[in-house]
């Protein structure tokens, strides 16, 4: 049955209800906190900073009382692709003047800077997956929607409809689990009609032949789901009023201020940590 577990392959996009310190923070503060750390992990060149980011991600899952296994499954599913990039980074790297040759065999050359860049790439990927998984686990869809809308509200001065922009981003993010569920349903339906799913492990060609029949029904199903979502939003008069009201009102307290200050300091540490 592992051949049909597409939903388990996605560890990002699931909100886990809880009462932890991370769950209780203001929505705007949580979004800014994670955005600061994600940007720091994206642009830092420090191995120590990336390793700190991995440790912060694991610590965040522990503080939120959430299992880290879904994020680890996400990394496991793309591990072959990451290993391929790791190998290409090792042997296709153009050495700088200060690079030291570590190993050589015919046309293959391994330099210390190439090894450093390859390790940096893997650490960056792991840290970003953990941080994104933690963010979607402690920030609900409602909080993400309202928080982003409040943060981006100043853009209305230049004529940008932030509420529509935020809704598009939210639908795009939350459709990933729905697509995985639909893929499972289609695969199981085809297997019950005689599709040889167990023979997809013989090579790349066989696996492609199994995936191709999923594309057309998945595409049609996605269009139908999008149409139902649009009809539901129209029935609820979404977009009819220029200003939307909210049932929940967000207020920043002292703990939120301490939380965002800690996030800013951690992001600075990730960027400025020495090699």
NORWO-V839791 format. One record per residue. N is the residue number from 1. RES is the residue in one small letter. PSI is psi in radians with two decimals (none if undefined). OMEGA is omega in whole degrees, 0 to 359 (none if undefined). D_LAST is the distance of its C-alpha to the last C-alpha in Angstrom with 2 decimals. Layout:
{{N:RES:PSI:OMEGA:D_LAST} {N:RES:PSI:OMEGA:D_LAST}}
This chain:
{{1:x:-0.16:179:44.80} {2:x:-0.37:179:41.06} {3:x:-0.35:183:41.95} {4:x:-0.01:188:42.91} {5:x:1.16:178:40.05} {6:x:-0.57:182:38.42} {7:x:-0.63:179:37.94} {8:x:-0.30:180:35.86} {9:x:-0.25:181:33.48} {10:x:1.97:181:32.44} {11:x:0.15:182:30.41} {12:x:2.34:177:29.75} {13:x:0.09:182:32.53} {14:x:2.21:175:34.27} {15:x:2.29:179:34.91} {16:x:1.90:181:35.41} {17:x:2.57:179:37.67} {18:x:3.08:180:36.85} {19:x:0.45:182:37.09} {20:x:3.08:180:33.60} {21:x:-0.67:180:31.73} {22:x:-0.66:180:29.90} {23:x:-0.57:188:33.23} {24:x:-0.08:182:35.02} {25:x:2.75:179:32.85} {26:x:2.50:184:34.25} {27:x:-0.76:180:33.80} {28:x:-0.68:181:32.46} {29:x:-0.71:179:29.91} {30:x:-0.73:180:28.69} {31:x:-0.80:179:28.39} {32:x:-0.65:179:26.45} {33:x:-0.88:183:24.12} {34:x:-0.60:178:23.27} {35:x:-0.70:179:23.23} {36:x:-0.78:180:20.61} {37:x:-0.69:180:18.30} {38:x:-0.72:177:19.15} {39:x:-0.68:178:18.48} {40:x:-0.74:178:15.07} {41:x:-0.50:181:14.21} {42:x:-0.67:188:15.92} {43:x:-0.15:180:14.25} {44:x:2.60:176:10.60} {45:x:0.19:183:8.23} {46:x:2.23:175:5.17} {47:x:-0.66:178:5.73} {48:x:-0.68:178:5.85} {49:x:-0.71:178:8.06} {50:x:-0.69:177:10.04} {51:x:-0.67:175:10.65} {52:x:-0.67:178:11.80} {53:x:-0.70:177:13.97} {54:x:-0.77:180:15.56} {55:x:-0.65:178:16.37} {56:x:-0.68:177:17.81} {57:x:-0.81:178:19.91} {58:x:-0.71:178:21.32} {59:x:-0.66:179:21.98} {60:x:-0.71:177:23.75} {61:x:-0.66:180:26.02} {62:x:-0.73:180:26.90} {63:x:-0.57:180:27.76} {64:x:-0.06:181:29.80} {65:x:0.79:181:31.61} {66:x:2.46:179:31.04} {67:x:2.44:179:30.56} {68:x:-0.04:184:27.37} {69:x:-0.72:178:29.41} {70:x:-0.72:178:30.30} {71:x:-0.63:178:26.71} {72:x:-0.62:177:26.12} {73:x:-0.63:176:29.27} {74:x:-0.76:178:28.03} {75:x:-0.63:181:24.97} {76:x:-0.65:183:27.33} {77:x:-0.47:178:29.68} {78:x:0.20:182:27.23} {79:x:-0.74:178:25.46} {80:x:-0.70:179:27.40} {81:x:-0.69:179:26.33} {82:x:-0.70:178:22.63} {83:x:-0.66:178:23.08} {84:x:-0.77:177:24.88} {85:x:-0.61:179:22.14} {86:x:-0.79:180:19.65} {87:x:-0.74:178:22.08} {88:x:-0.66:179:22.75} {89:x:-0.57:181:19.11} {90:x:-0.79:191:18.98} {91:x:-0.18:177:22.16} {92:x:0.16:182:22.77} {93:x:2.35:176:19.58} {94:x:2.03:187:20.47} {95:x:2.58:173:18.47} {96:x:3.11:183:17.29} {97:x:-0.57:182:18.57} {98:x:0.15:181:15.61} {99:x:2.57:179:15.56} {100:x:2.28:179:16.85} {101:x:2.11:180:19.65} {102:x:-0.61:185:19.32} {103:x:2.53:183:22.57} {104:x:2.37:176:25.56} {105:x:1.90:184:28.80} {106:x:-2.02:182:31.27} {107:x:0.04:180:29.73} {108:x:2.29:179:26.55} {109:x:2.35:180:23.43} {110:x:2.10:180:20.04} {111:x:2.74:181:17.09} {112:x:-0.65:179:13.63} {113:x:-0.59:177:12.27} {114:x:-0.73:178:14.82} {115:x:-0.70:179:13.78} {116:x:-0.78:180:10.15} {117:x:-0.65:179:11.87} {118:x:-0.77:178:14.48} {119:x:-0.68:178:12.45} {120:x:-0.70:180:10.73} {121:x:-0.76:181:14.38} {122:x:-0.76:179:15.76} {123:x:-0.68:179:13.49} {124:x:-0.74:179:14.27} {125:x:-0.82:181:17.90} {126:x:-0.79:182:18.16} {127:x:-0.72:180:16.72} {128:x:-0.70:178:19.05} {129:x:-0.76:179:21.99} {130:x:-0.76:183:21.67} {131:x:-0.72:177:21.44} {132:x:-0.72:177:24.34} {133:x:-0.70:178:26.34} {134:x:-0.72:181:25.96} {135:x:-0.83:181:26.96} {136:x:-0.31:179:30.05} {137:x:-0.49:184:30.95} {138:x:-0.13:178:31.24} {139:x:1.99:183:32.41} {140:x:2.96:178:35.90} {141:x:-0.73:179:37.45} {142:x:-0.77:179:39.57} {143:x:-0.73:179:36.72} {144:x:-0.74:181:34.63} {145:x:-0.93:182:37.69} {146:x:-0.73:182:38.75} {147:x:-0.83:179:35.31} {148:x:-0.66:180:34.33} {149:x:-0.70:179:37.81} {150:x:-0.65:180:37.59} {151:x:-0.69:183:34.15} {152:x:0.06:183:35.32} {153:x:-0.61:177:38.78} {154:x:-0.36:179:38.29} {155:x:-0.20:178:38.14} {156:x:-0.36:180:41.84} {157:x:-0.56:181:42.55} {158:x:0.19:174:41.79} {159:x:0.26:180:43.81} {160:x:2.20:178:41.24} {161:x:1.64:186:42.59} {162:x:-0.52:181:39.60} {163:x:-0.73:178:41.59} {164:x:-0.69:179:42.29} {165:x:-0.76:180:38.73} {166:x:-0.69:180:37.42} {167:x:-0.68:177:40.13} {168:x:-0.75:179:39.25} {169:x:-0.71:181:35.61} {170:x:-0.77:180:36.79} {171:x:-0.69:178:39.34} {172:x:-0.73:182:36.87} {173:x:-0.74:186:34.45} {174:x:-0.18:178:37.24} {175:x:-0.30:182:39.08} {176:x:-0.88:176:36.54} {177:x:-0.63:179:37.95} {178:x:-0.67:177:41.45} {179:x:-0.69:179:40.85} {180:x:-0.73:179:39.65} {181:x:-0.73:180:42.76} {182:x:-0.65:177:45.00} {183:x:-0.70:176:43.55} {184:x:-0.78:181:44.33} {185:x:-0.74:180:47.85} {186:x:-0.75:181:48.50} {187:x:-0.73:179:47.21} {188:x:-0.65:177:49.34} {189:x:-0.74:179:52.33} {190:x:-0.63:178:52.09} {191:x:-0.64:178:51.67} {192:x:-0.31:178:54.78} {193:x:0.19:173:56.65} {194:x:0.08:178:55.81} {195:x:2.30:185:52.47} {196:x:1.34:181:50.94} {197:x:-0.47:181:47.47} {198:x:-0.20:180:47.08} {199:x:0.22:182:47.30} {200:x:0.04:181:44.13} {201:x:0.15:183:41.98} {202:x:-0.27:180:43.63} {203:x:3.11:183:41.37} {204:x:-0.68:182:39.85} {205:x:-0.76:180:43.30} {206:x:-0.67:180:44.83} {207:x:-0.63:177:42.10} {208:x:-0.69:180:42.49} {209:x:-0.51:178:46.25} {210:x:-0.56:183:45.77} {211:x:-0.59:183:43.42} {212:x:-0.76:179:45.60} {213:x:-0.23:178:48.50} {214:x:-0.38:191:46.18} {215:x:-0.87:185:45.32} {216:x:-0.92:178:48.77} {217:x:-0.59:178:49.63} {218:x:-0.69:179:46.12} {219:x:-0.80:179:46.38} {220:x:-0.71:179:49.87} {221:x:-0.66:179:48.92} {222:x:-0.70:177:46.00} {223:x:-0.71:178:48.41} {224:x:-0.73:179:50.90} {225:x:-0.70:178:48.32} {226:x:-0.68:178:47.22} {227:x:-0.71:177:50.92} {228:x:-0.68:178:51.56} {229:x:-0.73:178:48.60} {230:x:-0.71:178:49.92} {231:x:-0.72:179:53.43} {232:x:-0.71:179:52.25} {233:x:-0.66:178:50.45} {234:x:-0.66:178:53.58} {235:x:-0.47:178:55.81} {236:x:0.23:175:53.79} {237:x:0.63:179:54.20} {238:x:2.29:178:50.52} {239:x:0.00:181:50.07} {240:x:-0.47:180:53.64} {241:x:2.44:181:52.71} {242:x:-0.50:182:50.32} {243:x:2.15:181:48.97} {244:x:2.48:175:48.13} {245:x:2.78:183:48.55} {246:x:2.51:178:46.58} {247:x:-0.65:181:47.84} {248:x:2.37:175:44.69} {249:x:2.33:184:43.60} {250:x:2.43:180:40.07} {251:x:2.35:180:39.50} {252:x:2.27:178:36.34} {253:x:-3.03:183:36.50} {254:x:-0.67:179:34.50} {255:x:-0.61:178:32.46} {256:x:-0.67:179:31.44} {257:x:-0.76:178:30.31} {258:x:-0.68:181:28.17} {259:x:-0.81:182:26.76} {260:x:-0.57:176:25.78} {261:x:-0.69:176:24.30} {262:x:-0.68:178:22.15} {263:x:-0.72:179:21.13} {264:x:-0.71:179:20.22} {265:x:-0.68:178:18.10} {266:x:-0.71:177:16.30} {267:x:-0.69:177:15.76} {268:x:-0.65:178:14.38} {269:x:-0.69:180:11.95} {270:x:-0.67:183:10.85} {271:x:-0.68:190:10.41} {272:x:-0.05:180:9.06} {273:x:2.43:179:6.63} {274:x:2.86:180:3.80} {275:x:none:none:0.00}}
